[in-house]
Amino acid sequence: MTWENIKALPIQFWLSLIVTLGSGTTGSALLAQVTQLFGGEMAGKVGAITGIISTIAGVILTVLSTQTQIAKTVAAMPGVEPVQLNNNASPALVALGADKSIEKILPPKAL
């Protein structure tokens, strides 16, 4: 994997990684190791901080995971052809397709 590939990963990937790592450290064997190394007080702080960061990242990820935001993210990816919506698209996606400033999301074709 090259640096260019890493930079091209969407923000949702990084937020998911933060949530996963934060969830894994809160209440895992890692906290037991932190307790052994730094004592119970530090372990409690590490658990609290990772829990807070994981929660914040999860909230942001939820907001960025709407259908329209995902369509925008995919359309912005290099190498993606224009996305043609069909007549089953949600009203929010149809509005996105009708927005002339977004070139790679096309509205449904008339029946």
C-alpha positions as CSV (number, residue, x, y, z in Angstrom):
1,M,0.0,0.0,0.0
2,T,1.4,3.4,-1.0
3,W,1.1,6.7,0.8
4,E,-1.2,7.9,-2.0
5,N,-3.5,4.9,-1.3
6,I,-3.5,5.7,2.4
7,K,-4.3,9.3,1.8
8,A,-7.2,8.3,-0.6
9,L,-9.0,6.3,2.2
10,P,-12.2,8.1,3.1
11,I,-12.7,9.7,6.5
12,Q,-15.3,7.0,7.4
13,F,-12.4,4.4,7.3
14,W,-10.4,6.3,9.8
15,L,-13.3,7.0,12.1
16,S,-14.2,3.3,12.0
17,L,-10.7,2.4,12.9
18,I,-10.8,4.8,15.9
19,V,-14.1,3.4,17.1
20,T,-12.8,-0.2,16.8
21,L,-9.5,0.6,18.6
22,G,-11.3,2.6,21.3
23,S,-13.8,-0.1,21.9
24,G,-11.1,-2.7,22.0
25,T,-9.1,-0.9,24.6
26,T,-12.0,-0.1,26.9
27,G,-12.4,-3.1,29.1
28,S,-9.8,-5.3,27.4
29,A,-6.6,-7.0,28.4
30,L,-4.8,-3.8,27.4
31,L,-6.2,-2.0,30.5
32,A,-4.9,-4.9,32.6
33,Q,-1.4,-4.3,31.1
34,V,-1.7,-0.5,31.7
35,T,-2.7,-1.2,35.3
36,Q,0.4,-3.4,35.7
37,L,2.7,-0.8,34.1
38,F,1.3,2.5,35.5
39,G,-1.2,1.6,38.3
40,G,-5.0,1.6,38.6
41,E,-5.4,5.3,38.4
42,M,-3.7,5.6,35.1
43,A,-5.6,2.6,33.7
44,G,-8.9,4.2,34.7
45,K,-7.9,7.4,32.9
46,V,-6.8,5.5,29.8
47,G,-10.1,3.6,29.7
48,A,-12.1,6.8,30.1
49,I,-10.2,8.7,27.5
50,T,-10.4,6.0,24.9
51,G,-14.1,5.6,25.6
52,I,-14.7,9.3,25.1
53,I,-12.7,9.4,21.9
54,S,-14.4,6.3,20.6
55,T,-17.9,7.8,21.4
56,I,-17.1,11.1,19.6
57,A,-15.7,9.3,16.6
58,G,-18.8,7.0,16.5
59,V,-21.1,10.0,16.5
60,I,-19.2,11.7,13.7
61,L,-19.2,8.4,11.8
62,T,-23.0,8.1,12.1
63,V,-23.4,11.6,10.7
64,L,-21.1,10.9,7.8
65,S,-22.8,7.6,7.0
66,T,-26.0,9.0,5.6
67,Q,-27.0,7.8,2.2
68,T,-26.3,11.1,0.5
69,Q,-22.9,11.5,2.2
70,I,-21.9,8.0,1.2
71,A,-22.9,8.7,-2.4
72,K,-20.8,11.9,-2.4
73,T,-17.8,10.1,-0.9
74,V,-18.0,7.4,-3.6
75,A,-18.5,9.9,-6.4
76,A,-15.4,11.8,-5.2
77,M,-13.2,8.8,-5.4
78,P,-10.6,8.7,-8.2
79,G,-11.5,6.2,-10.9
80,V,-15.3,6.2,-10.2
81,E,-17.5,6.8,-13.2
82,P,-20.6,9.0,-12.8
83,V,-23.2,7.3,-10.6
84,Q,-26.5,6.9,-12.3
85,L,-29.5,7.0,-9.9
86,N,-32.6,5.0,-10.8
87,N,-36.3,5.5,-10.0
88,N,-35.9,3.6,-6.7
89,A,-33.5,6.3,-5.3
90,S,-34.6,8.1,-2.1
91,P,-35.8,11.7,-2.4
92,A,-32.6,12.8,-0.8
93,L,-30.5,11.1,-3.5
94,V,-32.7,12.4,-6.3
95,A,-32.2,15.9,-4.9
96,L,-28.4,15.2,-4.9
97,G,-28.6,14.1,-8.5
98,A,-30.5,17.2,-9.5
99,D,-27.8,19.4,-8.0
100,K,-25.8,20.7,-11.0
101,S,-22.8,21.4,-8.8
102,I,-22.3,17.6,-8.3
103,E,-21.2,16.3,-11.7
104,K,-20.7,12.6,-10.9
105,I,-24.2,11.8,-9.5
106,L,-26.8,11.7,-12.2
107,P,-30.5,12.0,-11.6
108,P,-32.8,9.1,-12.5
109,K,-33.8,8.9,-16.2
110,A,-37.4,9.6,-17.0
111,L,-39.6,6.6,-17.4
